[in-house]
Amino acid sequence: MVGGHLDPSSAPDDRTEALSQAEALDFKEVQADVREAYERGRRDERASRRRHPIFMTLTFVAAICGVALLALAAVNGSFSAGGSVADQNLSAAVNQAEPQVRDAASQAGQSLRDAGQAAKAKASGSPTS
């Protein structure tokens, strides 16, 4: 009989038990290596697909505007009616915001001119080396 024991009452030798323990340890090491490689691959792929926060913010704003226009179209019955409502609301917002923006820009320009004159006065009043 090839590969069998001549005496069936004899216990298997210690080598088979040691071999099965080694295989179990080997399997655990291989499993740990595979898990580590998988996690490393996930980290590498995530790093290569990083997104810019400003771009993502603009994408979300555009998506929200799209949803709002779809809602207007659904409420008004058509896209042209929804678009005209959106245009009316935008023109009202622009008409209200334009004077405030113009005033803020004027004040910012005046502040810059004042700061520039103060810097020139300070520079001309101080001794140069």
C-alpha positions as a printed Julia matrix, in Angstrom:
129×3 Matrix{Float64}:
   0.0     0.0     0.0
   1.51    3.27   -1.09
   1.32    6.13    1.35
  -0.55    4.16    3.99
   0.47    2.89    7.39
   1.24   -0.73    7.78
  -0.02   -0.76   11.32
  -3.46    0.95   11.48
  -3.27    1.28   15.25
  -0.2     3.48   15.09
  -0.77    7.24   15.46
   0.26    9.62   12.7
   3.75   10.93   13.15
   4.41   14.45   14.42
   5.48   15.66   11.01
   1.93   15.73    9.61
   0.67   17.73   12.59
   3.56   20.17   12.3
   2.95   20.43    8.56
  -0.74   21.25    9.02
   0.15   23.9    11.65
   2.69   25.4     9.25
   0.1    25.47    6.48
  -2.4    27.19    8.8
   0.2    29.8     9.79
   1.16   30.24    6.15
  -2.48   30.73    5.2
  -2.92   33.39    7.89
   0.21   35.22    6.71
  -0.96   35.1     3.11
  -4.4    36.31    4.17
  -2.84   39.21    6.12
  -0.62   40.08    3.14
  -3.57   40.08    0.78
  -5.59   42.28    3.14
  -2.69   44.73    3.51
  -2.19   44.88   -0.28
  -5.9    45.48   -0.77
  -5.93   48.34    1.73
  -2.8    49.85    0.16
  -4.47   49.69   -3.25
  -7.58   51.42   -1.89
  -5.46   54.2    -0.37
  -3.53   54.67   -3.62
  -6.68   54.8    -5.71
  -8.37   57.24   -3.34
  -5.29   59.48   -3.42
  -5.32   59.49   -7.23
  -9.0    60.5    -7.3
  -8.88   63.47   -4.94
 -11.35   66.17   -5.77
 -10.91   69.88   -5.37
 -13.31   71.29   -2.77
 -14.16   74.42   -4.78
 -14.93   72.34   -7.88
 -17.15   70.04   -5.84
 -18.94   73.02   -4.28
 -19.61   74.5    -7.71
 -20.86   71.11   -8.9
 -23.3    70.91   -6.0
 -24.49   74.49   -6.58
 -25.1    73.7   -10.26
 -26.98   70.54   -9.3
 -29.16   72.48   -6.85
 -29.91   75.08   -9.55
 -30.85   72.29  -11.93
 -33.19   70.74   -9.4
 -34.76   74.15   -8.74
 -35.35   74.72  -12.46
 -36.89   71.26  -12.8
 -39.17   72.04   -9.86
 -40.2    75.36  -11.45
 -40.93   73.58  -14.72
 -43.02   70.99  -12.9
 -44.98   73.63  -10.97
 -45.59   75.89  -14.01
 -46.34   73.07  -16.42
 -43.53   73.64  -18.91
 -39.87   74.51  -19.11
 -40.54   77.82  -20.88
 -42.92   78.97  -18.15
 -40.49   77.79  -15.46
 -37.66   79.6   -17.24
 -39.6    82.84  -17.43
 -40.35   82.64  -13.69
 -36.65   82.04  -13.01
 -35.71   84.98  -15.27
 -38.15   87.29  -13.5
 -36.81   86.29  -10.09
 -33.21   86.7   -11.23
 -33.84   90.13  -12.73
 -35.57   91.27   -9.51
 -32.6    90.02   -7.48
 -30.14   91.78   -9.79
 -32.1    95.04   -9.61
 -32.06   94.92   -5.81
 -28.43   93.87   -5.48
 -26.87   96.16   -8.11
 -26.93   99.42   -6.08
 -25.58   97.68   -2.99
 -22.76   96.05   -4.95
 -21.94   99.36   -6.64
 -21.8   101.13   -3.26
 -19.64   98.4    -1.74
 -17.22   98.59   -4.68
 -17.08  102.39   -4.39
 -16.36  102.18   -0.67
 -13.68   99.53   -1.24
 -12.04  101.71   -3.91
 -12.08  104.74   -1.62
 -10.6   102.69    1.22
  -7.78  101.56   -1.05
  -7.08  105.13   -2.18
  -7.03  106.31    1.46
  -4.67  103.48    2.44
  -2.39  104.29   -0.49
  -2.25  107.99    0.45
  -1.58  107.11    4.09
   1.27  104.81    3.03
   2.77  107.51    0.8
   2.53  110.08    3.6
   4.14  107.7     6.05
   6.92  106.82    3.6
   7.69  110.44    2.73
   7.63  111.5     6.38
  10.04  108.8     7.56
  13.81  109.1     6.97
  15.27  106.86    4.26
  18.49  104.96    4.79
